[in-house]
Amino acid sequence: MPRCPRRAVRSLLACALVAALMLAVAPAPASALDRSWASPPIDRSKALPLRGLAPAALFPAGYQGPLTSLTNSGRLVTDDFALYYLWVFPGQTLDIRVKTSTDFVLLLLNETTDLVAASDDVVAGTERIVYTNTDHFTGPQVMFIGVGAVVGGPYTLTVSMTDAPTDPALKRLWGADRYQTAVQVSQDAFPEGADTVVIATGANFPDALSAAGLCGVCDAPLLLVPRDTLPAVVSAEIDRLGATRAFIVGGTGAVSSAVVYELQKKPALAGDGAIIRVAGPDRYMTAIQVAQRMRSEVGTDLPNAIVVCGTQFPDALSASPLAFADKRPILLTPSTYAHPQMLEALTSIGATDAVIVGGTGVVYDAVKRVIENRLGHTIARWAGLTRFDTAAVVAENSVEAGILSREYIGYAWGRGFPDGLAGGVAAGRCGGALLLTESYVEPEAMQAYNMESAALSDVAAARVFGGPGVIWGNVLGMIDDDLWGSVP
C-alpha cells in the first residue's frame, strides 16, 4: 500500500498532536494566574514529576517517561509522538532542539493549544525552535512541546531557557563551575572583604558543611578548591578579601599540601600561623575538630549544637545559615547510632542543648535518645517529610527564634551540594535562611515560606545560588512571583 506524501503525513501528524492536546486540556480559566484547570492538575509545586518537563495528559506508544534533565533521549515509531509541558514566564526565551537520524517534526503549543511555532526543516538532523514569550498580560503559562516522528527512530530533545525577568532584588549568583560560583557568592556577601577565609574541598560536602559554624565565628566566606590546585579565580578572591588568615578544613586527602604551598606564596598568608588546617581522620572527627576550634576562637563554651547525618548533605545545608549566624557547631553522626566521639565533643565544647536536623530516616530516634541522655533533657528535632520541607522547617524555626530574618532568602538546588555550600554561609552572613528547590519547580514548602515572608515582612534581597543548568530560569520567575508579584 503506497504511503501518503511526507507533507501530508506531517500535516496529519501536526493535526493529531493539536487534537490530542485539545482533548487533554480543558479551556483556560477566567483568571490567567489560575493554573488549576489543567488535566491532570498541573500544580507547579508538586504535580510535575522530577525536573519540570513531563508528559501531557496522554501516554502515546512512544512515551519515554518524564525528563530527568534538560536533555532527554528517546525513540518513537513512525507516526508516533511524545508530548511534554513546562512553565514559561513572560519575557523568557526557549531554545528547543530535537536531534534525529530520521525525519521528525517539532511543535510548540500554548496552554490553549494554539500552535505558536513549528520546525520541519530537515529530513534528518536537528529541528529547532527559538521562542520568546511576549505575552506580558497572562503571567506564567504552561507550554507544550510536541515531538513527532514522520519516520521512526531515536531522538534527543534538549531545552534551554533564559531567566524570567525579576525584581532587581532577586539575583542569580553562579560561575562556570562550583569554584567560580563560590567566588561569586563570596563577592556578594562580603563586598567589603574579610580578615579570614575558610577553604574546603569542592569535591565532597562533609568538611565544608561542618565549616559553616567556623565561618560564622570568624565572619569568613567559604571558598572551594580541588584537591591539588588553587584555582586562579579563588586565589584572586582571597587577594580581594584581604585575608590575613586561612583555615583549611579537611585533611590532605581532601585539600593537599600543594594548595597550602600556593597559599603560602601570598605575602598576607606567609607568616607563621597564617594558614591553619583543621582536620581529623574522618568526616566525623573533622567536624569535632572544627567545633573545638570554634570554642578556641570565641574563648567560651558553645551552648547550642546542631547534629545531622554525616552521610547526607541536604539537612546540614539547610542548617548552615543557622550555624553561621548563631555560631553553632555542626556535628555529624551516623544514622543508626550516636558517634561516641560526637557525644564526647558535646561535653568538651560545653554544649547544653542540641537540635537534630533531619527526620528519623536519616537520624534514628535511638540516636536522639542517646544525645538526650548525655545532655540530661529532651532535645528538638527539626524535620519535614522531604528535604525541601526540612529546609523550610529550619528556616521557620530560626526566624521564630530571632536568629534569622525573612528580609533575605537564599535558594540552592536540593539534589546537589556544591553551590549551596558557600550559599548557606552567605545566607547566614546576610541574616537569612537557605531554602532548597527542585531544578524545575519550587517545592510546596518553599512556596509557602516565600509567600508567608512576603506577607509578614519586606523581603529586601533574594539570591539563587547556581546556574541555569541546576535551577531553571522559570524557577526564578516563581520566586519573584511569590515575593513581589512583579511577574505580569
N, C-alpha and C positions, 0 to 999 in steps of 0.2 A: 504494500500500500504506500503510495507516494506521500512524503511529508509535506506539510504546509511550507510556504516560503518563510525564511527566517524572520523577515519583517512582520509577517502575520503572527508567527509564534511569539515574537517579542510583544506585540500588541496584546495578544491574548493573555500572555503571562502578566503583563502590567495590569491589565484589567482584573485578572484573578487576584492579584495582590491587593488592589484597591477594594475590590468587592469583599474579600476576606476580612480586610480591616474594618469595613463598614459594618459587617456582621459582628465583629468582635468588640467594637467600640460604640458606646451609647452616645447620643447627642451631647454636645457641650453644655455645661450648666449656664445659668444666667450670670453667676459670678465667675469672672475669669480666673480667680485665685482659688476656686473650689475644685480641688482635684479628686473629689470623692466619687466622681461619676464614672471613672474608667472601669472596665470589666475585663479581668478581675480587678478588684480595688487596687489602684496604684498609689499606695500610701508611701511617700518618699522616705519615711522613717523606718519602714520595716518590710515593705512588700517586694522590694527589688532584691532578688537573690544575689549574693556575692557583690560584684562591684558596679552594678548600675545599668549595664546593657543586658536586657533579659528578653526572652521571647514574649511576643504579644500573646493574645488570648487564644492562640491556636497551636497545635503541635503537628506541623506538617511532617511528612515522611523524612525530609532532610533535616529535621530539627537536631541540632548538635548539642543542646544543653545551654545553660546560661554562660555568658562570657565570664572568664575569671581574670581578665586583664583587658587593656585597650587593644590587644591583638588577639584574635581568635581564629583558629583554623578548623575547617570542617569539610564535608563532602556532600554534594547534592546530586540526585539523579536528574536526568533530563526532565524539564518542565516542572521541577520542584522548586520550592523557595523556602527561605527562612526569614523570620521577622524578629526584630529587636526594637526595644524602645529605650529612651533615655530622656532626662530632663534637660531642657535648654532654656537659658535666660536671655532676655533682650540684650543685644549687643554682642553676644557670643558668636564666634565663628567656628564651624565644624569643618574638619578636613577628613573625609571618609573615603577610604580606598578598599577595593576588593581586587586582589590579585589572583588570577586563574591561569590555567594552561588550556582551558577550553573557552566556550562562549557564554558569558554571563551578562546580566544587566544589574544595575544598582539604582535603587529608588529611595527617595526621601519624602515622607509624607508628614503633614502636621497632625495635631490632635483631633482635627475634624475630618481627617483622611483626605484632605486635598493634596494632590501631588505637587510638591513645591520644587523638586529637582529630580533629574534623572541622568544617568550616564550609560550610553550604549555605543561607545566609540570604537571599540576594538573587538576583534573576534577572539583573540587570546591575548592576555596581558593584564593591564591594570585599568579598571574603571575607577573614576574619581569624581567626587562631588565636593566642592568647597561652597559652603553656605553660611551666610551671616544672617542671624535672626534680627531683622529690622523692625519687628513688631514691638513698639515701645508702649503698648497700651494694655496688653493682655497678661503681662507678667510671665513667670515661668510656665512652660508648657511641655507636654510630652510630645516627642517626635519619634516617628517610626522609621527604621531602616529596613528596607526590603532587599534581599539578595536572591536573585533568581537565576536558575540555570537553563539557558537555551539548549546547551549541550552539557550533559552531566560531567562532573569532575570535582577535584578538590578546589578549595578556595581559602584565602587568608584575608580576613576582614580586619582593618586597622582604623582606629578612630582617634583623632586628637582634637582638642578644643582649646580655645583661648579662655582666659579667666573672665568670669562675668564681671561687668562693671560694678564697682562697690564704692561705699563711702571711703574717703581718704583715711579714716581711722583704722581701716582694715588693710593690712599689708601681708603679702606673702614673702617669707624670708627663705631663700634657697640658693644653692650654688650647683656647680656641675657634679659634685659628689658630696658625700657626708662631711668631709673635712672642710670644704668651702661653705657648706651650709652652716656648720658650727661657727665659722668665722663671721658670716653674715649675721647670725643670731647674736654673737658677742658684740659686734659693732652697734647693733640696735639697742641692746640692753645696757651696754657700758660705753656710751659715747664719750664720756669724759676720761676713760682709761681705768686702770686698776693696778694696784701695787702688787697683787698676787695673781697668778694664773694656775689653774688646775688642769692637768693633762692626763688623758686616759686613752686606751686603745679604742679605735672606732670599729674594730672587728667583732667585738662582743660587748655585752651590756653590763655584766655584774659589777665590774670595777667602777665604771662611770656612774652607775646608779647609786652605789654607796658613797660616791664622792659629792653628791648634792649637798649634804649637810656641811661638809668641809668647805664647799664653795660659799655657803651661807655664813659660816664663821669668819671666813677671810674676805667676804664680799668680792668674790672672784668669779670670772666666767669659766666655763668648761670648754676646753678645746680638745679635739680628737686627732689622733695620729695613727698611721700604720705602725706595724711593729718595728720596722727598721729604718724609717726615714722621717724627717721633719719636713713636711710639705712647705714649699716656699710661701704659700698663702698663709699658713699657720705661723711660720716664722715672722712674716711681716705683721701679722696681727699682734704677736707678742711685743714687737717693737712699738706698734701704735699704742698699745695699752700702757706702755712704760713700766712693765712689770719688773720688779727687782727680786722677786722670789717666785719659784715654780715648784708646785707639788706634782709629782708623778705618782698616780695611783695605779698599783699593779706591779707585778714582778717583771723580770727581764724577759720572760716568755710572752708577755703582753706588750711591753714597751722596752725595747732592747737598749743596751748601753750605747748603741750608735746614735740614738735620739738624744741621750744625755750629752754625748760628745758634741753634737751640733748645738745644743743649748748653751754649753759652756763656752762656745765661741762668742757669745754675746757679752759685751762688756758689763751689761747690767746684771748678768747671771753668772759671772765668772768667779765671784768671791766664794769663800768657804761658807757652806750652809745656805747658799742661794738656791740650790736645787735639792729637794728632799724627796726621796722615794718612800712611799707608804705602801707596804705590801705584806702579805702573808703567803703561806704555801698554797692556799686555795682561795676561792671567792669568799668563803665564809670567814676565814681568818683575815683576809684583806679588809673586809667590812669592819671587823673588830678593830683592826689597826687604825682604820680611818676614824672610828668612834673615839678611840683613845687619843689620837692626835687632836681631834676636836676638843676634847676635855683639856688637853695641854694648852691649846691655843686660847681658850676662854678663861682658863685658870680656875674654873669652878665645876661642880657636878653638872651633869646633863640629865635633868629630872625626867624628861619625856623622850621615849624612843619609839621608833617605827619598826615593826617586824614584818617582813614579806618573804615570800617563797624565793629561794635562791636560784631556781631553775626557770623562772618565768619573769618576763620583763614588764608586762602591762601595768600591774598593780604598783610596782615600785616607781614606774614612770609617772603615774598619776600622783604619787606621794611626794615626788621630788620638789615641787614648789613649796609644800609644807615644810619639808626638811630644810630647804634653804631659808625660808622666811622666819621659821621658829628655831633655827639652829638645832634641829633634831637629827640624831644619827639614824641611818637606815641599817638595820641588822638583818642578815639573811639566815634562813633556816631551811632545811629540807621540808618537804610537805608532810611527811608522816611522823617525824619525831623532832623534838626540840634539840637543836645542836648544843651539845654540852658547853662548848666554849662561848657560845652566844649567851647562854644563861649566866655564865661567869662574868661576861662582859657587862651585863645589865647591872651587876653589883659593882664592878670596878669603875664604871663611869658615873655611878651614883644615881642610876635611874630609879625612880619611884613609881613610874607609870609607863605604860606602853599601849600602843594601838596596833592591832593586826590589820593590815590592809589586804583584802582578798577573801574570797569565800572559803567554805570548808573543803572544796575540791582542790584547793592549792595549798592551804594551811589547815591541817586537820584540827578538829576540836581538841584532840588529845594534846596537841602542841599548845594550844591556848590554855588548857588546864595546867600544864606544867609551868608555864610562864606565870600564871596566876598564883600557883603555889610558891614560886620564887619571890614574887612581889608581895604576897600576902593579901591580895584583894582581887576582885573581878576586873578584867580589862575589857576594853571595847573592841569590837570587830567592825570595820567599815567595809562593806561589800555590797554588791548588787548581783543580779543574775548573770550579767555578762561583764566583760572588761570595760565596755562603754558605760554601763550602769555604775560600776565601781568607781570609775573616774568621776562621774557626776556626784556620787555619794561623798567622795573625798572632798570635792570642791564645795559642796553644800555645807559639810560639817566644818571645813576650815574657815568658811565665811562666817558661819554661826558662832564659831569660837573667837571671832575677831582677829584672826591671824592673816587671812587673805580678804580681798575685797572683790566686788563684782565690776570694778571700774576697768579692769584689764582681764582679758581672757586669751589663753593660748590654745592652739589646736595642733595635734600631731596625729599621724597615722597610727591606728591601733593594731595593725598587723605587722609592724616592723619597728625596730627600736632606734636606729641611728639619729634621725632628725629630732626626736623627742628628748634625747639625752641632754643636749645643750638647750633645747627649748624649755624643758622643765626648770632648769636653773634660771633661765631668763624670765620665765613667768614668775618664779618666786622672787626674783630681784625686783620685778615691777609690781609685786604685790597681788598677783592674780593666780588663778587656777590654770591647770592644764587639762583640757578635755581630749578624749580620744575619738577619732572619727573613722568611718569606713572611707575607702577611696572615693566611692561614687555617690555617697549619700550621707547625710547627717543622721546618726542614730537617734532614736526617740528620746533617750535620756539627755543627750547633748542638746537637742532642740528645746527640750523643756527648760534646761538650765539657761540657755540663751534667752528664751522668752521671759523667764522669770527675772533674769538680770536686767533686761530692757525695761520691765515693768517697775522694778524696785529701785533702780539707780541709772545714772547716765554712764553707759559704757564708753569710756574715753579712748580705749585702744584695744584692738584685737590683732593677733598675729597668727598666721598659719605657717607652721614650720615644715618645710619640704616642698618639693617641686610638683609640677602638674602630673608627673607620672605616678605619684603616690597619693596625692589629694587633687582630685579633678577640679577643673575650673568652675563647674556648676555648683560644687560644694561651697565655694566662696560666695556665690550668689545666695545660697540657702542661709549661710551665716549672716550675711548682710541683711537679708530679708527678715530674719529673726530679730536682729539687734536694732536696726534702724528703719526697716521697711522702706529702704530707698530704691529697691528694685521696682520699676514702674508696675 
